[in-house]
Amino acid sequence: MLERNLTQEDSSPALKANAEGGRAAHRAWLAAAFPGLDPRTSGRLAGVTGVELWLVLTKHEGLSVDDAEATVAMLIRSVIPSDQGQSS
């Protein structure tokens, strides 16, 4: 259902509002989980932690949950500057 809503958000104001609300919540979560990042890094994190990537990894590419989690963790580490001191 989530995947369908994302693909059809342009066809319905309600679906668009729902998707925008999800994106805003995601950005707020990223700001809380990774404080002080510059906008470029925050944007990269939004891409590698978004539901769209999760759907590609698990639904389209057939990765297990464990493999998808490991992939996302690797991508997160790759976009966070080393001077941020984040650990995984």
C-alpha positions in Angstrom: 0.0 0.0 0.0 2.8 2.4 0.8 4.5 1.8 -2.5 1.2 2.4 -4.3 0.6 5.6 -2.4 4.1 6.9 -3.3 3.6 6.2 -7.0 0.2 7.8 -7.1 0.7 10.8 -4.9 0.5 13.2 -7.9 -3.0 12.0 -8.7 -4.6 12.8 -5.3 -4.2 15.8 -3.0 -4.8 13.5 0.0 -2.0 11.1 -1.1 0.3 14.0 -1.8 -0.3 15.5 1.6 0.3 12.1 3.2 3.5 11.6 1.4 4.7 15.1 2.2 3.9 14.4 5.9 6.0 11.3 5.8 8.9 13.1 4.2 8.7 15.9 6.8 8.7 13.3 9.6 11.7 11.5 8.0 13.6 14.8 7.8 12.8 15.5 11.5 14.0 12.0 12.5 17.2 12.5 10.6 17.8 15.9 12.2 17.3 14.3 15.7 19.4 11.1 14.9 22.2 13.0 13.1 22.3 16.5 14.6 24.5 19.2 13.1 24.9 17.8 9.6 25.1 20.1 6.6 22.2 20.1 4.1 24.0 18.1 1.5 24.8 15.3 3.9 21.3 15.4 5.3 19.9 15.1 1.8 22.2 12.1 1.1 21.0 10.5 4.4 17.4 11.1 3.3 18.1 9.1 0.2 19.8 6.2 1.8 17.3 5.9 4.7 14.1 6.4 2.7 11.3 3.9 2.3 11.8 3.9 -1.4 15.3 2.4 -1.1 14.0 -0.2 1.4 11.3 -1.2 -1.0 13.9 -1.6 -3.8 16.2 -3.7 -1.7 13.5 -6.0 -0.2 10.8 -6.1 -2.8 12.5 -5.6 -6.1 16.0 -7.0 -5.4 14.8 -9.7 -2.9 17.3 -9.0 -0.1 16.5 -10.4 3.3 15.8 -7.9 6.1 19.2 -8.6 7.5 20.9 -8.0 4.2 18.9 -4.8 3.6 19.7 -3.5 7.0 23.4 -4.2 6.4 23.2 -2.4 3.1 21.5 0.7 4.6 24.0 0.8 7.4 26.9 0.7 4.9 25.3 3.5 2.9 24.8 5.6 6.1 28.4 5.2 7.0 29.5 6.1 3.5 27.7 9.5 3.6 28.5 10.7 7.1 31.7 12.7 7.2 34.4 11.0 9.3 34.7 14.1 11.5 31.1 13.7 12.7 32.1 10.9 15.0 29.0 8.9 14.4 29.2 5.2 15.1 27.0 2.4 13.9 
